Amino acid sequence: MKNLGQMMRQAQQMQERMQTLQKELESEEVEGSAAGGMVTVTLNGKGAMRRLKIDPSLVTADDAEVLEDLIVAAHNDARTRMEAHVQAKMAEITGGLQLPPGMNLPF
């Protein structure tokens, strides 16, 4: 039973660290870009878009479809970077413990 009590304390500590991480992620930002930085998207650690920057030279009626594609690409780049950042933070908390498939913490 001594080991069970220790495991429960460790689980509670991990849960507390994860709650702290969730709060930290709300204030952290990750930037993704497309077209060599002509379109940039900034997401917070929870995946919410904070900023979108578009080089003025891309804003023409003829290139609307290209601009739309670049925005999507920049967002996808930012999301990929954010997910990698969150995974790295989670690895710090879990000590490299592999979580079961589909268990995407801290969300």
C-alpha positions in Angstrom: 0.0 0.0 0.0 2.9 2.3 0.5 3.6 2.3 -3.2 0.0 3.0 -4.0 0.0 6.1 -1.7 3.2 7.3 -3.4 1.7 6.8 -6.9 -1.4 8.8 -5.9 0.8 11.7 -4.6 2.8 11.6 -7.8 -0.4 11.6 -9.9 -1.8 14.6 -7.9 1.5 16.5 -8.3 1.4 15.8 -12.1 -2.2 17.0 -12.2 -1.2 20.2 -10.4 1.7 20.8 -12.8 -0.6 20.2 -15.8 -3.1 22.8 -14.5 -0.2 25.3 -14.2 0.9 24.4 -17.7 -2.6 25.1 -19.1 -2.5 28.6 -17.6 1.0 29.2 -18.9 0.1 28.1 -22.4 -2.7 30.7 -22.6 0.0 33.5 -22.4 2.6 31.8 -24.6 2.7 32.5 -28.3 3.9 30.6 -31.3 4.3 32.1 -34.8 4.0 30.3 -38.1 4.6 31.8 -41.6 4.2 31.2 -45.3 5.6 32.7 -48.4 8.9 33.5 -46.8 7.3 35.4 -43.9 4.9 37.5 -46.1 2.0 35.9 -44.1 2.4 35.2 -40.4 -0.1 33.8 -37.9 0.4 33.9 -34.2 -1.4 31.4 -32.0 -1.4 31.0 -28.2 -0.5 27.7 -26.7 -4.1 26.7 -26.6 -4.4 27.2 -30.4 -6.4 30.4 -30.4 -5.3 32.9 -33.1 -3.9 36.1 -31.7 -2.5 37.9 -34.7 -2.5 37.7 -38.5 0.0 39.8 -40.5 -0.1 40.1 -44.3 2.5 41.9 -46.4 0.6 44.7 -48.2 2.0 43.6 -51.5 -0.2 40.4 -51.3 -3.4 42.3 -50.9 -4.8 42.6 -54.5 -8.1 41.5 -55.9 -6.5 39.3 -58.4 -4.5 37.3 -55.8 -7.3 36.7 -53.2 -7.2 32.9 -53.7 -3.4 32.9 -53.3 -3.7 35.0 -50.1 -6.3 32.6 -48.7 -4.0 29.7 -49.3 -1.1 31.5 -47.7 -3.2 32.3 -44.6 -4.1 28.6 -44.3 -0.5 27.5 -44.7 0.7 30.0 -42.1 -2.0 28.9 -39.7 -1.0 25.2 -40.2 2.6 26.0 -39.7 1.8 27.9 -36.4 -0.4 25.0 -35.3 2.3 22.4 -35.9 4.9 24.5 -34.0 2.4 25.0 -31.2 1.7 21.3 -30.9 5.4 20.5 -30.8 5.9 23.2 -28.1 3.0 21.7 -26.0 4.4 18.2 -26.4 7.8 19.4 -25.2 6.2 21.0 -22.2 4.2 17.9 -21.5 7.3 15.7 -21.7 8.8 17.9 -19.0 5.8 17.3 -16.7 5.4 13.6 -17.4 9.1 12.8 -17.4 8.9 11.3 -20.8 6.0 9.0 -19.8 4.2 7.9 -22.9 0.5 8.7 -22.7 -2.0 6.3 -24.3 -3.0 7.2 -28.0 -5.8 9.8 -28.1 -4.9 11.2 -24.7 -4.0 14.8 -25.8 -3.3 16.6 -22.6 -3.6 19.2 -21.3 -6.7 19.9 -23.5 
